[in-house]
Amino acid sequence: MTDPDLQPQTLVANRYRVVRRIGQGGMGQVFLAQDTQLERDVAIKQLRGDGSNHKQLHRFEREAKFLAKLNHPCIVQVYDYISEADGGSLVMEYIDGVDLARKLREEGTSMAQRLQWLYQIMAGLSCAHNAGILHRDLKPENILIGRNGNAKLTDFGIAREQHQNTELTQAVIGSYAYMSPEQIADEPLDFKSDLFSFGIVAYSILLGCHPFGATGNTLKLLQSISAGSLDEAPLAQSELPDELQELLRSLLAKDKAERPASSQAVCEALATICQEHPLSDTIEDGSETTELPPLTLLTRQSSTMLLPRTQRLRRWLTIAAIAVITLGAGLWFSGANNSSGLIPKAVAVLPPSFDSEGKLADADQRLVGGTLYQAAQQGIVQLPSAEAIPRFEVAAQEGEPLQVLTALAAEEIIVTEAYCDRTWCDINLNRLAPSEDQQRLKVLASATFRTTVDRYAMLAERMYLHIHKLYDYQSETQLQLPDESEYKVFAEQYQDYVTSGAKISQLDTLDQLSPQTKDWASVQILYREVALDLYHDTGNAKALERLEQFLPAANRTDTEAQLTNQFALARNQRNFKQARHWLDRLQSLGVEHTKLTELEGLLALSQGDYPQAVESFRYGVELRPSVHNYFRLSMASWLNGDLAAARDNIAQAHQLNPNDHKTNRFRGVIALWSGDLDDATAALTQALSIERSAIVLNNLGVAHLLQGDYAQAHPLLTEALDIAPNDPQTLFNLADTYQVKGDEAKARELYRQVAELSAGASDAYTLRLHAQALAHLNKPVVAIDAYQNARQLDADSGDTHYTGALVYALAGEEISARLSAKAALEKGMGTAWFSLPWFNNLCDQGGTDCLTQVKQPEA
């Protein structure tokens, strides 16, 4: 039975703990409660249980069913309905705010803000009408304004579906001051009755009075609504645009045929009015307000657009070692310098969520979603006070927004909800931050706007401006966008890259754009990302050549985006002197110190200066202890020979997000190096389920090889070679597989290819690979010479010691082989690596057991 006086701490339905009563009406009471399962605030609307409320209970149950059909950011959401013997409780979204009537009484609000509320009200009403539901009680008291400034439609207690006309007497249903003429006359109702009521609400909000005169005498007011004329004087004296005045007149037409065709048409009319006639942001007392209308006339502003994607790290785990080559993908930059000297806050933009109920085609949804995300990133990048976390980091995280924020170590998060029909979408933006207790998120600011689904440049522009609205920021520069047709080409290629990975066809398509569009920073960054991914996936330097041709000439490079692109290109071309030049140029441009430090770390990593890389990335972890930053520090520590630090940092990353495939991939590498083959296989298999790249295929193939499972190793390595043809490391791993299987002819053929591809190398990684291939080809002298050259470059790494053990073992120099093997084991390399047959002579008895303690060479 419902309780008419629920006390604090009472548990409703074994789930909802009452906090306090927050409202009371004729049908019952409303309580604030805590959902103990989902840990969120809810509102419980409880019908009085007095035994004589059958009609009210029918309405109450109907309201629950109606709200359950509606899912829109401008309608209060229903979560649960609790049925009792003689009553019921409706569990709804809790809105921390006041109704619109009280808001207007107690606070001065700008005309722009009022128009925003009207737009949001109509957007919610349009959703209800699309579901076939009439509200029938539209009034300011049934519109809630949250602390974030957004309006939400509520109280569907007397709503009904349009085709149902057998209701209680309609003349007594609804609020008199906001009824339509047909509602007063007890005539059949349709959606246009709600439009008339909306017209009264809109007129009252914008002009501060009722459109049909004073409301003190109910009978006289009903007569005026039914037969009286519209009060034109306030309209004539107002400064409202002519189009808005005409919209109000049409909404308030006595004849339904003269009213707008639909609520969607009204939404579109409001959007057009806002774009063509931006209203003043001055409130009634003449002071200024920071509130802006959601569809203000859009001005052209410029910013570089961030197009990050998964930063691919080429980690080929050889039979002897692992080499890590960092890529240029996923580099970030900002379009605004931070002159305050403060470290900008890290902001994560989540991919948009959609509710289109199947009305919006999948292809359109992908394009709209990609455009929304990309423009939101662009808007954040432009802010002097914020740093956009790259997409590849965000995309790797799963879970609720608070979990994602924690894994990213973000200070704020942008959540976008899109409610779409076939031709339009209502977009709701929320800027969220952790609450004081860090247990939930709170809303800092919100914005809502409507857009068509086929005009992507316009959508990007609106999204960009509304992101700035969330931060009360106005840029003095202009946003330069391509024309609609070329922007769509860009949007399609961007979304294809994000969802399907890099393709040569994407570069071909971008090459066909006009010179003006090619100069757009976002296109150049997308081209960079695709080209670098292709280069690192295939090893084909042609991708770098195409990137160099596409980017502006060096003497025309002066913006942060252009300098960052040139830096990434030079680093991947291993032209470190030129990369340093671009880094110095970025510093002189005033790029924020944290970003310069990250670029410094990437350059150090590419140059093999691992101590410097560790220092740079440790600084990044101190600033933002995220999954990605712990991962990168782990990788640098690993390359620096600090296995314990590498394990600790990758464990921190794994703890933040156990499902991150990049983390699992590197956990697998560390386990494989350490000889923990079961752990390595498990972690790499999990990574492979998400990323079937040559890197993961190679490492997993090696794990199976060391386990003696050649049937599993061979197809994995073959598939890796299909992805990266002629890659020396893949060829070498496959050659080892043939060797242990007894196919010496095939093995020698592949070892020979490796030796030829690695000839003339000057870096330690390739020299080690060259030495091992030569050793297997029975060329001990040149193999030892290559090993010694690698040792001069990287003397104390486990990789180099393992190469020495292999080269000396195959050369028959057992004492030197044992010394090198002992040094490799001391660096943390697992004994499983010495289970391969060419190491058998290192033990008196053969096999691998003796390698748990490698014998000291005799004096």
C-alpha positions in Angstrom: 0.0 0.0 0.0 1.2 3.5 -0.8 2.3 5.6 2.2 1.0 9.1 2.2 3.8 10.3 4.5 7.0 8.5 3.5 9.8 9.1 6.0 13.4 9.7 5.1 15.5 6.5 4.8 12.3 4.5 4.0 13.2 1.9 1.3 10.6 1.7 -1.5 10.4 -1.6 -3.5 13.6 -2.7 -1.7 15.6 -0.3 -4.0 14.7 3.4 -3.6 15.7 5.1 -0.4 13.7 8.2 0.4 15.6 11.4 1.1 12.9 14.0 1.5 9.5 15.2 0.2 10.0 17.8 -2.6 6.4 18.4 -3.8 2.7 17.8 -3.3 -0.3 17.9 -5.6 -3.9 16.9 -5.8 -3.1 13.3 -6.8 -0.3 12.7 -4.4 3.2 13.6 -3.3 6.7 13.7 -4.9 9.8 12.5 -3.1 13.5 12.7 -3.7 15.1 9.3 -3.4 18.3 7.5 -4.1 18.4 4.5 -6.4 20.6 2.1 -4.3 21.3 -0.2 -7.3 22.4 2.4 -9.8 23.5 5.1 -7.3 21.6 8.0 -8.8 19.0 10.4 -7.6 15.4 9.8 -8.7 12.0 11.4 -8.1 9.2 9.2 -6.8 5.7 10.5 -7.7 3.3 8.6 -5.4 -0.5 8.4 -5.9 -2.5 8.8 -2.7 -3.8 5.5 -1.5 -7.2 6.5 -0.2 -9.3 3.7 -1.7 -11.4 6.0 -3.9 -8.9 6.9 -6.6 -9.7 4.5 -9.4 -9.9 7.2 -12.1 -6.8 8.9 -10.9 -5.0 5.5 -10.7 -6.0 4.9 -14.3 -4.4 8.2 -15.3 -1.4 7.5 -13.2 -0.7 4.2 -14.9 -1.4 5.7 -18.3 1.2 8.5 -17.6 3.8 5.8 -16.8 3.1 4.0 -20.0 3.2 7.2 -22.1 6.5 8.3 -20.5 8.0 4.9 -21.1 7.4 5.3 -24.8 9.2 8.6 -24.9 13.0 9.0 -24.9 14.1 12.5 -25.5 16.5 14.9 -23.6 13.7 17.4 -23.3 11.2 15.1 -21.6 11.5 13.8 -18.1 12.4 10.1 -18.3 10.5 7.4 -16.5 12.6 4.6 -14.8 10.1 2.4 -13.0 6.5 1.9 -12.0 5.6 0.3 -8.7 2.0 -1.0 -8.6 0.3 -1.2 -5.2 -3.1 -2.6 -4.0 -4.8 0.8 -4.1 -2.2 3.1 -5.6 1.1 3.3 -7.3 4.5 5.0 -7.5 6.1 6.4 -10.6 9.9 6.5 -10.4 11.3 9.2 -12.7 14.4 11.2 -13.6 15.1 13.8 -10.9 15.5 17.3 -12.1 17.3 19.5 -9.7 15.6 22.8 -10.5 12.3 24.6 -10.5 9.3 24.9 -12.9 9.3 27.5 -15.6 6.6 29.6 -13.9 8.7 30.0 -10.8 11.8 30.5 -12.8 10.3 33.5 -14.6 8.9 34.9 -11.3 12.1 34.8 -9.4 14.9 35.4 -11.9 15.6 37.8 -14.7 16.1 35.9 -17.9 17.2 37.1 -21.3 15.0 36.9 -24.4 17.6 34.6 -25.9 17.3 32.2 -23.0 13.5 32.2 -23.2 13.6 31.3 -26.9 16.0 28.5 -26.0 13.5 27.1 -23.6 10.7 27.4 -26.2 12.8 25.5 -28.7 13.5 22.7 -26.1 9.8 22.5 -25.1 8.8 22.1 -28.7 11.5 19.5 -29.3 10.1 17.4 -26.5 6.5 18.0 -27.7 7.5 16.9 -31.2 8.9 13.7 -29.8 5.6 13.0 -28.0 3.6 13.8 -31.1 5.8 11.5 -33.2 4.9 8.7 -30.8 1.2 9.6 -31.2 0.7 11.2 -27.8 -1.1 14.4 -27.0 0.0 16.2 -23.9 -3.2 18.2 -23.3 -1.9 20.1 -20.2 0.9 22.3 -21.5 1.7 25.1 -19.1 4.8 26.7 -17.4 4.1 24.7 -14.3 4.6 21.5 -16.3 8.0 22.5 -17.6 11.0 22.0 -15.4 14.2 24.1 -15.7 17.2 22.2 -14.3 20.3 23.8 -12.8 22.0 23.3 -16.1 19.5 25.7 -17.7 17.7 23.1 -19.9 13.9 22.8 -20.1 12.2 19.4 -19.8 8.6 18.6 -20.4 6.8 16.7 -17.6 3.4 15.7 -16.2 1.7 13.6 -18.9 -1.1 12.7 -16.4 -3.9 13.6 -18.7 -2.2 12.9 -22.0 -3.7 10.4 -24.4 -3.0 8.8 -27.7 -4.5 10.7 -30.6 -6.8 8.0 -31.8 -8.5 7.7 -28.4 -11.4 10.1 -28.0 -13.4 8.4 -25.3 -12.0 10.2 -22.3 -13.3 12.0 -19.3 -15.1 15.3 -20.2 -12.4 17.3 -21.9 -13.9 20.6 -20.8 -12.7 19.9 -17.3 -9.4 18.3 -18.3 -6.4 20.6 -18.5 -5.5 24.1 -17.2 -8.0 26.7 -18.2 -5.6 29.5 -19.1 -3.7 27.3 -21.6 -6.6 25.4 -23.2 -7.3 25.4 -27.0 -10.8 26.5 -28.3 -11.6 22.9 -29.2 -10.6 21.7 -25.8 -12.9 24.2 -24.1 -15.7 23.2 -26.5 -15.3 19.5 -25.7 -14.5 18.7 -29.3 -12.2 15.9 -30.6 -8.6 16.9 -30.1 -5.5 16.4 -32.2 -1.9 17.6 -32.2 -2.8 21.1 -33.2 -4.6 21.6 -29.9 -1.2 21.2 -28.2 0.2 23.7 -30.6 -2.4 26.3 -29.5 -1.5 25.7 -25.9 2.2 26.0 -26.8 1.4 29.3 -28.5 -0.1 30.6 -25.2 3.0 29.5 -23.3 5.3 31.1 -25.9 3.4 34.4 -26.0 3.3 34.5 -22.2 7.0 33.8 -21.9 8.2 36.2 -24.5 5.8 39.1 -23.8 5.0 38.6 -20.1 1.2 38.5 -20.5 -1.6 36.3 -21.7 -2.5 36.6 -25.4 -6.2 36.9 -24.7 -6.2 39.3 -21.7 -6.2 39.0 -17.9 -6.7 35.6 -16.4 -8.5 36.6 -13.1 -12.0 35.8 -14.3 -12.0 32.1 -15.5 -15.3 32.3 -17.4 -14.3 35.5 -19.2 -10.9 34.0 -20.1 -12.4 30.9 -21.6 -14.8 33.0 -23.7 -11.8 35.1 -24.9 -9.9 32.1 -25.9 -12.9 30.6 -27.7 -14.1 33.7 -29.5 -12.1 36.7 -28.6 -9.3 38.3 -30.6 -5.6 38.1 -30.0 -4.1 41.0 -28.0 -2.0 42.5 -30.7 -0.7 45.5 -28.7 2.1 43.7 -26.9 3.3 42.2 -30.2 3.3 45.5 -32.0 5.3 47.1 -29.1 7.8 44.3 -28.9 11.1 44.0 -30.8 10.4 40.4 -31.8 11.3 39.6 -35.4 8.4 39.7 -37.8 8.8 35.9 -38.5 8.5 35.2 -34.8 5.4 37.4 -34.5 3.8 35.6 -37.4 4.6 32.2 -35.9 2.9 33.2 -32.6 -0.2 34.4 -34.6 -0.4 31.1 -36.5 0.0 29.1 -33.4 -2.9 31.0 -31.7 -5.3 30.8 -34.7 -8.8 29.8 -33.7 -9.1 27.7 -36.9 -6.9 24.7 -36.6 -6.3 24.7 -40.4 -4.5 28.0 -40.0 -2.1 26.7 -37.4 1.3 25.1 -38.3 1.2 21.7 -39.9 3.1 19.9 -37.2 5.3 20.4 -34.1 8.3 19.5 -36.2 7.4 22.5 -38.5 7.4 24.7 -35.5 10.8 23.4 -34.4 12.2 24.2 -37.9 10.6 27.7 -37.9 12.2 28.5 -34.5 15.5 27.3 -35.8 15.3 29.5 -38.8 14.3 32.5 -36.7 17.2 32.0 -34.4 19.7 31.8 -37.3 18.4 34.8 -39.2 17.4 37.0 -36.2 19.6 36.5 -33.2 17.9 38.0 -30.1 19.5 40.2 -27.5 21.1 38.6 -24.5 20.1 41.5 -22.2 17.8 40.5 -19.3 14.8 42.6 -18.2 16.8 44.8 -15.8 19.3 45.8 -18.5 22.2 43.7 -17.2 24.1 41.2 -19.4 23.8 37.5 -19.1 26.2 34.8 -20.3 23.3 32.6 -21.7 23.1 32.3 -25.4 20.4 30.9 -27.6 20.9 27.3 -28.8 20.5 28.3 -32.5 22.1 31.7 -32.6 23.2 32.9 -36.1 26.4 31.0 -36.7 29.5 33.1 -37.3 32.5 31.7 -39.2 35.4 30.8 -36.9 38.6 28.9 -37.4 40.4 26.3 -35.6 42.6 23.4 -36.4 40.7 20.1 -36.1 42.0 17.1 -34.2 41.5 13.9 -36.0 43.2 11.4 -33.7 43.0 7.6 -34.2 44.5 4.7 -32.4 48.2 5.4 -32.0 49.8 2.3 -33.4 53.1 1.2 -31.8 55.1 -1.3 -34.0 56.3 -3.8 -31.5 57.6 -6.8 -33.3 58.7 -9.3 -30.6 61.6 -11.2 -32.3 63.0 -14.5 -31.3 65.7 -12.5 -29.6 64.1 -9.2 -28.7 61.3 -6.6 -28.9 61.6 -3.4 -30.8 59.2 -0.6 -30.2 58.8 2.2 -32.8 56.4 4.9 -31.9 54.2 6.4 -34.6 52.9 9.9 -35.4 49.3 8.9 -35.3 47.2 10.3 -32.5 49.2 13.4 -31.9 47.2 16.2 -30.5 47.5 20.0 -30.9 45.4 23.0 -30.0 44.3 25.9 -32.0 44.5 28.4 -29.3 47.5 29.4 -27.2 47.2 29.4 -23.4 48.5 32.7 -22.4 47.4 32.3 -18.7 50.3 30.0 -17.9 47.9 27.5 -16.3 47.9 23.8 -17.3 44.7 23.3 -19.4 42.1 20.8 -18.1 41.9 17.5 -19.8 38.5 17.1 -21.5 37.2 13.9 -23.0 34.6 13.9 -25.8 32.5 10.7 -25.8 31.2 9.4 -29.1 27.5 10.5 -29.5 24.7 8.1 -28.5 21.7 7.8 -30.8 18.1 7.1 -30.3 16.4 7.0 -33.7 14.2 4.0 -33.2 15.3 2.7 -36.6 14.2 5.9 -38.4 17.6 7.1 -39.3 19.6 5.0 -41.8 22.8 3.4 -40.4 25.0 5.2 -42.9 23.5 8.6 -42.0 23.8 7.8 -38.3 27.5 7.0 -38.8 28.1 10.2 -40.7 26.2 12.4 -38.3 28.0 10.8 -35.3 31.4 11.2 -36.9 30.7 14.9 -37.7 29.3 15.6 -34.2 32.4 14.0 -32.5 34.9 15.7 -34.8 33.3 19.1 -34.4 33.2 18.7 -30.7 36.9 17.8 -30.6 37.5 20.9 -32.8 35.6 23.1 -30.4 37.5 21.8 -27.3 40.9 22.1 -29.1 40.2 25.8 -29.7 39.6 26.6 -26.0 42.7 28.1 -24.3 41.7 26.5 -21.0 41.2 22.9 -22.2 43.1 20.0 -23.8 41.1 17.5 -25.9 42.0 13.9 -25.1 42.7 12.1 -28.4 40.0 9.9 -29.9 42.1 6.8 -29.8 42.3 7.1 -26.0 38.6 7.6 -25.6 37.6 4.9 -28.0 39.6 2.3 -26.1 37.6 2.8 -22.9 34.2 1.2 -22.2 31.6 1.6 -19.4 29.6 4.4 -17.9 30.8 8.0 -18.4 32.2 8.1 -14.9 34.3 5.0 -15.5 35.6 6.4 -18.8 36.5 9.7 -17.1 38.4 7.8 -14.5 40.3 5.6 -16.9 41.2 8.7 -19.0 42.1 10.8 -15.9 40.0 13.5 -17.5 38.8 16.5 -15.5 35.6 16.9 -17.6 33.7 14.9 -20.1 31.4 15.9 -23.0 28.3 13.7 -23.5 26.3 14.1 -26.7 22.8 12.6 -27.1 21.1 12.6 -30.5 17.4 11.9 -30.9 16.8 11.5 -34.7 14.0 11.2 -37.1 14.5 10.5 -40.8 15.5 14.0 -41.7 16.4 15.8 -38.5 18.1 15.3 -35.2 17.7 17.0 -31.8 21.2 17.3 -30.3 21.7 17.5 -26.5 25.1 18.4 -25.1 26.2 18.0 -21.5 29.5 19.2 -19.9 30.1 16.9 -16.9 32.6 16.8 -14.1 33.0 14.6 -11.0 31.0 15.5 -7.9 32.7 16.4 -4.7 32.7 12.8 -3.5 34.0 11.5 -6.9 31.2 9.0 -6.9 29.0 10.5 -9.6 29.0 13.2 -12.3 27.5 16.6 -12.1 26.3 18.8 -15.0 28.3 22.0 -15.4 26.5 23.2 -18.5 24.1 22.0 -21.3 22.9 23.0 -24.7 20.3 21.7 -27.2 19.8 22.3 -30.9 18.1 20.8 -33.9 19.7 20.1 -37.2 19.0 18.3 -40.5 20.8 15.1 -41.1 22.1 15.8 -44.6 24.0 19.1 -44.1 27.2 18.1 -42.4 29.1 21.3 -42.7 26.3 23.2 -41.1 26.1 20.5 -38.4 29.8 20.8 -37.7 29.5 24.5 -37.4 26.6 24.4 -35.0 28.3 21.7 -32.8 31.5 23.7 -32.7 29.7 26.9 -31.6 27.7 25.0 -29.0 30.8 23.5 -27.5 32.1 27.0 -27.0 28.7 27.9 -25.4 29.3 25.3 -22.8 32.4 27.1 -21.8 31.2 30.7 -22.3 34.0 31.2 -24.8 33.9 33.4 -27.9 36.7 33.1 -30.4 37.8 36.1 -32.4 38.9 34.0 -35.4 36.7 32.6 -38.1 35.8 28.9 -38.7 36.7 28.1 -42.3 34.9 25.1 -43.6 34.8 23.6 -47.2 31.5 23.8 -49.1 28.8 21.2 -48.3 29.7 18.8 -51.1 33.4 18.6 -50.2 32.8 18.6 -46.5 30.7 15.5 -47.0 33.5 13.8 -48.9 35.8 14.6 -46.0 33.2 13.4 -43.4 32.8 10.1 -45.3 36.5 9.4 -45.5 37.0 10.4 -41.8 34.3 8.0 -40.7 35.5 5.2 -42.9 39.0 5.6 -41.4 37.6 5.6 -37.8 35.5 2.5 -38.3 37.5 0.4 -40.9 41.1 1.6 -40.5 43.5 3.1 -43.0 43.0 2.4 -46.7 44.8 3.6 -49.8 41.4 4.5 -51.3 41.0 7.1 -48.6 44.2 8.9 -49.7 43.1 8.6 -53.3 39.8 10.3 -52.5 41.4 13.1 -50.4 43.8 13.7 -53.3 40.8 14.6 -55.5 39.6 17.5 -53.3 40.0 21.0 -54.4 43.2 22.9 -53.5 41.3 25.1 -51.1 39.9 22.1 -49.2 43.3 20.4 -49.2 44.6 23.4 -47.3 42.1 22.9 -44.5 44.0 21.7 -41.4 41.5 18.9 -40.7 42.0 17.3 -44.1 45.8 17.5 -43.8 45.6 15.8 -40.3 43.3 13.1 -41.6 45.7 12.5 -44.5 48.6 12.3 -42.1 46.8 9.7 -39.9 45.9 7.5 -42.8 49.3 7.7 -44.4 51.2 6.9 -41.2 48.9 4.0 -40.4 49.4 2.6 -43.9 53.2 3.0 -43.5 53.3 1.2 -40.2 50.9 -1.5 -41.1 52.7 -2.4 -44.4 56.2 -1.0 -44.1 55.7 0.7 -47.5 57.5 4.0 -47.6 55.3 5.1 -50.5 52.7 6.3 -47.9 55.3 8.7 -46.5 56.1 10.0 -49.9 52.4 10.7 -50.6 52.1 12.5 -47.2 55.1 14.7 -48.0 53.6 15.6 -51.3 50.2 16.4 -49.8 51.4 18.6 -47.0 52.3 22.3 -47.6 55.9 23.0 -48.5 58.3 23.5 -45.6 58.5 27.2 -46.3 54.7 27.5 -46.0 54.6 25.8 -42.6 53.7 28.2 -39.9 50.6 27.0 -37.9 50.6 24.6 -35.0 48.8 22.0 -37.1 51.2 22.2 -40.0 54.3 22.1 -37.7 52.9 19.0 -35.9 52.3 17.3 -39.2 55.8 18.1 -40.4 57.2 16.8 -37.1 55.4 13.5 -37.4 56.5 13.1 -41.0 60.2 13.8 -40.2 60.2 11.5 -37.2 58.8 8.6 -39.2 61.3 9.3 -42.0 63.9 9.1 -39.2 65.1 12.5 -40.1 65.6 13.5 -36.5 67.5 16.7 -37.2 64.5 18.0 -39.1 62.1 16.7 -36.5 64.1 18.7 -33.9 63.8 21.7 -36.1 60.0 21.5 -36.2 59.9 20.9 -32.4 61.9 24.0 -31.8 59.5 25.9 -34.1 56.5 24.6 -32.1 58.2 25.9 -28.9 58.8 29.3 -30.4 55.1 29.4 -31.4 54.2 29.1 -27.7 52.7 25.6 -27.6 51.8 24.5 -24.1 54.6 22.9 -22.2 52.9 19.6 -21.5 52.4 19.0 -25.2 56.0 19.9 -26.0 57.1 17.4 -23.4 55.1 14.6 -24.9 56.5 15.4 -28.4 60.0 15.4 -26.8 59.3 12.0 -25.4 58.2 10.6 -28.7 61.3 12.0 -30.5 63.5 10.5 -27.7 61.8 7.2 -28.1 62.4 7.2 -31.9 66.0 8.1 -31.4 66.6 5.4 -28.8 67.2 7.9 -26.0 65.1 5.8 -23.6 66.1 7.6 -20.3 64.8 10.9 -21.8 61.7 9.2 -23.0 61.0 7.8 -19.5 61.5 11.3 -18.0 59.1 12.9 -20.5 56.4 10.3 -20.1 56.7 10.2 -16.3 55.9 13.9 -16.4 52.8 13.0 -18.5 51.6 10.5 -15.9 52.1 13.0 -13.1 49.8 15.4 -15.0 47.3 12.9 -16.1 47.5 9.3 -14.7 45.5 7.7 -17.5 45.5 4.3 -19.1 47.4 5.7 -22.2 50.0 7.6 -20.2 50.8 4.7 -17.9 51.0 2.5 -21.0 53.5 4.8 -22.7 55.6 5.1 -19.5 55.6 1.3 -19.3 56.8 1.0 -22.8 59.6 3.5 -22.3 60.7 1.9 -19.1 60.8 -1.5 -20.9 63.0 -0.1 -23.6 65.2 1.5 -20.9 65.8 -2.0 -19.4 63.7 -1.4 -16.3 61.4 -4.5 -16.4 60.0 -3.9 -12.9 58.9 -0.4 -13.7 57.4 -1.6 -17.0 55.4 -4.2 -15.2 54.2 -1.8 -12.5 53.1 0.8 -15.0 51.3 -1.6 -17.3 49.6 -3.0 -14.2 48.4 0.5 -13.3 47.0 0.8 -16.8 45.3 -2.6 -16.7 43.8 -1.8 -13.3 42.2 1.4 -14.8 40.7 -0.6 -17.7 41.1 -4.4 -17.8 39.6 -4.5 -21.3 41.9 -2.0 -23.1 43.4 -4.0 -26.0 46.5 -1.9 -26.2 47.3 -2.6 -22.6 46.6 -6.3 -23.0 48.8 -6.3 -26.1 51.8 -4.9 -24.1 51.0 -7.0 -21.1 51.3 -9.9 -23.5 54.7 -8.6 -24.7 56.1 -8.3 -21.2 54.8 -11.8 -20.3 56.2 -13.2 -23.5 59.6 -11.7 -22.8 59.5 -13.0 -19.2 58.7 -16.5 -20.4 55.2 -16.5 -18.9 53.7 -18.1 -22.0 50.2 -18.9 -20.7 49.8 -15.3 -19.5 51.2 -14.0 -22.8 48.9 -16.2 -24.9 45.8 -15.1 -22.9 46.6 -11.4 -23.1 47.5 -11.4 -26.7 44.5 -13.5 -27.7 42.3 -10.9 -25.9 44.0 -8.1 -27.8 43.7 -10.0 -31.1 39.9 -10.2 -30.6 39.8 -6.4 -31.0 42.9 -5.6 -33.1 43.9 -8.2 -35.7 47.1 -6.4 -36.6 50.4 -7.8 -37.8 51.9 -6.8 -34.5 49.6 -8.9 -32.4 49.6 -11.8 -34.9 53.4 -11.9 -34.8 53.7 -11.9 -31.0 51.0 -14.5 -30.5 52.6 -16.6 -33.2 55.9 -16.4 -31.3 54.2 -17.4 -28.0 52.8 -20.5 -29.7 56.2 -21.2 -31.3 57.9 -21.2 -27.8 55.2 -23.5 -26.5 56.0 -25.9 -29.3 52.6 -25.5 -30.9 53.7 -25.0 -34.5 50.3 -25.7 -35.9 49.0 -22.6 -34.2 52.1 -20.5 -34.8 52.4 -21.0 -38.6 48.9 -19.6 -39.7 49.2 -16.6 -37.4 52.6 -15.6 -38.8 51.5 -16.2 -42.3 48.5 -13.9 -41.8 50.9 -11.3 -40.3 53.0 -11.5 -43.5 50.0 -11.0 -45.6 49.3 -7.7 -43.8 53.0 -6.6 -43.9 54.6 -8.2 -46.9 58.4 -8.5 -46.8 58.6 -7.3 -43.2 62.0 -8.6 -42.0 60.7 -9.5 -38.5 57.7 -11.5 -39.7 59.9 -13.3 -42.2 62.4 -14.1 -39.4 59.7 -15.5 -37.1 58.3 -17.6 -39.9 61.8 -18.9 -40.8 62.2 -20.0 -37.1 58.9 -21.9 -37.4 60.1 -23.8 -40.5 63.4 -24.5 -38.9 62.0 -26.1 -35.8 59.5 -28.1 -37.9 62.5 -29.5 -39.9 61.9 -27.7 -43.2 65.5 -26.4 -43.4 65.3 -25.4 -47.1 62.3 -23.1 -46.6 63.9 -21.7 -43.4 67.1 -20.9 -45.2 65.2 -19.1 -48.0 63.5 -16.9 -45.5 66.6 -16.2 -43.4 68.3 -15.1 -46.6 65.5 -12.7 -47.3 65.9 -11.2 -43.8 69.6 -10.8 -44.2 69.2 -9.0 -47.5 66.4 -6.7 -46.2 68.4 -5.8 -43.1 71.8 -5.3 -44.8 73.4 -1.9 -44.3 71.4 -1.3 -41.1 72.7 1.3 -38.6 70.2 0.9 -35.7 70.6 -1.7 -33.0 67.2 -3.4 -33.6 67.9 -4.2 -37.3 71.5 -5.1 -36.6 70.4 -7.7 -34.1 68.0 -9.1 -36.6 70.7 -9.1 -39.3 73.1 -10.9 -37.0 70.7 -13.7 -36.1 69.7 -14.3 -39.7 73.4 -14.6 -40.7 74.0 -17.0 -37.8 71.3 -19.3 -39.1 72.8 -19.1 -42.6 76.1 -20.5 -41.1 78.0 -17.2 -41.5 79.5 -16.9 -38.0 82.1 -14.2 -38.8 79.8 -11.6 -40.3 77.1 -12.6 -37.8 79.4 -11.9 -34.8 80.5 -8.6 -36.5 76.9 -7.5 -36.8 76.3 -8.4 -33.2 79.3 -6.4 -32.1 78.0 -3.4 -34.0 74.6 -3.7 -32.3 76.4 -4.0 -29.0 78.2 -0.7 -29.5 74.8 1.0 -30.0 72.8 -0.9 -27.2 75.3 -2.7 -25.0 73.3 -3.6 -22.0 69.9 -4.6 -23.2 68.5 -8.1 -22.8 67.8 -8.1 -26.6 71.5 -7.6 -27.3 72.6 -10.3 -24.8 70.1 -12.7 -26.3 71.4 -12.0 -29.8 74.9 -12.8 -28.5 73.8 -16.1 -27.0 72.2 -17.1 -30.3 75.1 -16.0 -32.5 77.7 -17.6 -30.3 75.7 -20.8 -29.8 75.3 -21.4 -33.5 79.0 -20.5 -34.0 80.0 -23.2 -31.4 81.5 -20.7 -29.0 79.7 -22.2 -25.9 81.5 -20.1 -23.2 80.6 -16.8 -24.9 77.1 -18.1 -25.5 76.6 -19.0 -21.8 77.9 -15.6 -20.7 75.4 -13.8 -23.0 72.6 -16.1 -22.0 73.3 -15.5 -18.3 73.2 -11.7 -18.9 69.9 -12.0 -20.8 68.3 -14.0 -18.0 69.6 -11.4 -15.5 67.8 -8.7 -17.5 64.5 -10.7 -17.0 64.3 -12.7 -20.1 62.4 -16.0 -19.5 64.0 -19.4 -19.9 61.4 -20.3 -22.5 63.4 -18.4 -25.0 66.2 -20.9 -24.7 63.9 -23.9 -25.4 64.6 -23.7 -29.1 66.9 -26.4 -30.5 69.9 -24.1 -31.4 70.5 -23.6 -27.6 70.7 -27.3 -26.7 74.5 -27.3 -26.5 74.5 -24.7 -23.7 73.5 -27.4 -21.2 75.5 -30.5 -20.3 72.4 -32.7 -20.5 70.6 -30.8 -23.3 67.1 -29.5 -23.0 66.1 -26.4 -21.0 66.1 -27.4 -17.3 69.6 -26.4 -16.7 68.9 -22.8 -17.9 67.2 -22.0 -14.7 70.7 -21.5 -13.5 73.0 -21.0 -16.5 76.3 -22.7 -15.8 79.2 -20.4 -15.1 81.9 -20.9 -17.8 84.9 -22.8 -16.5 88.1 -20.8 -15.7 
